[in-house]
Amino acid sequence: MKTCKIRLRSVTPYSQSKPYEVPKLAQELSKDYEARTWRERMHYDSDDNVFIPLTSLKNCLSDTAKYLAMQIPGKGKSTYTKHFEAGIIVQDNIPLGVKKNEAESEWCFVPSDGRRGGGKRVWKCFPKFRKWEGVTTIHVLDEMITRDVMEAHLRAAGAFIGLGRFRPRNNGYYGRFEAEIMEWK
């Protein structure tokens, strides 16, 4: 097994859209409800520190492997997709160094059902992080994934797939990043 310590740095803003359920107050208007509860769309720990969930990076890398469909030398038409899906573990959430109450908000007119092209639209408020960075470790269990392969996938992940709400993979432009491998053991 290899470990790959990486640093992610923003190229574009990052936004989160975690689902949540907070009861509406009596007589509360939808816009007032959004203004009161939008911070619940963030991923944060018991000390209110905001983070990017480890599963977001894991899924980002798996999507990148599918997107690139990079063939494994000497293995015919076989690609790295299954190796990234089953052969890596992102160890930790990626702390952003921001408290829940320090986050900036952004109001957007979005489809009420959350599906692109939906007929009815409503105002929703989302957290937005203009500049962000974080460090985490990836455990590489699959020997087919070399440092060069990981670097290529991280570059493509930051450019074409992204993280969070409105990322390039979902036809947006937030969540793009540059990745630096700090340590490969």
C-alpha positions in Angstrom: 0.0 0.0 0.0 1.1 3.5 -0.8 0.1 6.8 0.8 -0.4 10.0 -1.2 -0.6 13.2 0.8 -2.2 15.9 -1.3 -3.0 19.6 -1.1 -5.9 21.0 -3.1 -6.0 24.7 -3.9 -9.0 26.6 -5.4 -9.0 27.7 -9.0 -12.7 28.7 -8.8 -15.1 29.2 -5.8 -16.5 26.2 -4.0 -20.1 25.7 -2.8 -21.9 23.0 -0.9 -25.5 21.8 -1.0 -25.9 19.2 1.7 -29.6 18.2 2.1 -31.1 19.0 5.5 -34.3 19.1 7.4 -35.1 21.9 9.8 -38.7 22.6 10.6 -40.2 25.9 9.5 -41.4 28.3 12.1 -45.0 29.2 12.4 -45.9 31.8 9.7 -42.3 31.7 8.4 -42.0 32.7 4.7 -39.8 30.6 2.4 -37.2 33.4 1.9 -37.0 33.9 5.7 -36.6 30.1 6.2 -33.7 30.1 3.7 -32.0 33.1 5.4 -32.3 31.3 8.7 -31.2 27.8 7.7 -28.8 28.1 4.7 -25.7 27.3 6.8 -27.2 23.7 7.3 -26.2 23.1 3.6 -22.5 23.0 4.7 -20.6 20.0 5.9 -19.2 20.9 9.4 -18.0 19.0 12.5 -19.1 19.3 16.1 -16.8 22.4 16.5 -18.4 24.1 13.4 -15.3 23.7 11.2 -16.4 23.4 7.6 -14.9 20.6 5.5 -15.1 18.9 2.1 -16.4 15.3 2.8 -13.8 12.6 2.0 -16.4 10.9 -0.2 -16.6 14.0 -2.5 -12.9 13.6 -3.4 -13.2 9.8 -3.7 -16.2 10.1 -6.0 -14.4 12.9 -7.9 -11.5 10.6 -8.6 -13.7 7.7 -9.6 -15.6 10.0 -12.0 -12.3 11.2 -13.4 -11.1 7.7 -14.1 -14.4 7.1 -16.1 -14.0 10.4 -17.9 -10.4 9.9 -18.9 -10.8 6.1 -19.7 -7.0 6.0 -19.6 -5.8 2.6 -20.9 -3.4 0.6 -18.8 -0.2 -0.1 -20.8 0.1 -3.8 -21.7 -3.5 -4.6 -20.6 -5.3 -4.2 -23.9 -8.4 -2.0 -23.7 -8.5 -2.2 -19.9 -8.7 1.2 -18.1 -8.0 2.5 -14.6 -11.7 3.0 -13.7 -12.1 -0.1 -11.6 -8.7 0.5 -10.0 -9.8 4.0 -8.8 -13.3 2.8 -7.7 -12.0 0.0 -5.5 -8.3 0.6 -5.1 -8.1 4.0 -3.2 -9.3 5.2 0.1 -9.4 8.9 1.0 -8.5 9.0 4.7 -9.9 12.2 6.0 -12.4 15.0 5.3 -10.6 18.1 3.9 -10.8 20.9 6.5 -11.2 24.4 4.9 -10.1 26.4 7.9 -13.4 28.2 8.1 -16.1 28.2 10.8 -19.7 27.7 9.8 -20.6 31.2 10.9 -17.8 32.8 8.8 -19.0 31.5 5.4 -20.3 33.8 2.7 -23.7 33.1 1.2 -25.0 33.3 -2.3 -28.6 33.5 -3.4 -29.6 31.6 -6.6 -32.8 31.2 -8.5 -32.8 27.4 -8.9 -35.3 24.7 -10.0 -37.5 23.8 -7.1 -37.1 20.0 -7.6 -33.3 20.4 -8.0 -33.2 19.1 -11.5 -31.7 21.1 -14.3 -34.4 22.4 -16.6 -37.2 22.0 -14.0 -40.2 24.2 -14.6 -40.8 25.9 -11.3 -37.9 28.0 -9.8 -37.4 29.3 -6.3 -34.8 31.3 -4.5 -32.3 29.3 -2.4 -29.2 30.4 -0.5 -26.0 28.4 -0.6 -22.6 28.7 1.1 -19.8 30.0 -1.1 -16.0 29.9 -0.5 -14.1 32.2 -2.9 -10.7 30.9 -2.0 -10.1 27.6 -0.4 -7.5 24.9 0.2 -7.0 21.8 2.2 -4.9 18.7 2.8 -5.8 15.0 3.0 -4.2 11.6 2.5 -5.2 9.0 -0.1 -4.3 5.4 0.6 -3.5 3.7 -2.7 -4.2 0.0 -2.3 -4.0 -1.0 -6.0 -0.5 -1.4 -7.3 -1.7 -0.4 -10.8 -2.0 3.2 -9.7 1.4 4.8 -9.8 2.4 8.3 -8.8 2.3 9.4 -12.5 -1.2 7.9 -12.9 -2.4 9.6 -9.7 -1.0 13.0 -10.8 -2.7 12.8 -14.2 -6.0 11.9 -12.6 -5.7 14.7 -10.0 -5.0 17.2 -12.7 -8.0 16.1 -14.7 -10.2 15.9 -11.6 -9.5 19.6 -10.8 -10.0 20.8 -14.4 -13.0 18.7 -15.6 -14.8 17.1 -12.7 -14.5 19.4 -9.7 -16.0 19.3 -6.2 -19.3 20.5 -4.6 -22.4 22.2 -6.0 -22.3 23.6 -9.6 -19.1 21.7 -10.4 -17.9 21.2 -14.0 -19.1 17.6 -14.1 -22.6 18.9 -13.5 -22.4 21.7 -16.1 -21.1 24.3 -13.7 -17.8 26.1 -13.1 -17.4 26.1 -9.3 -15.1 23.6 -7.4 -12.2 23.5 -9.8 -8.9 23.0 -8.1 -5.1 22.4 -8.5 -3.7 19.4 -6.7 -0.1 19.0 -5.5 1.2 15.6 -4.3 3.2 16.6 -1.2 4.3 13.1 -0.3 4.2 9.7 -1.9 5.3 6.7 0.2 
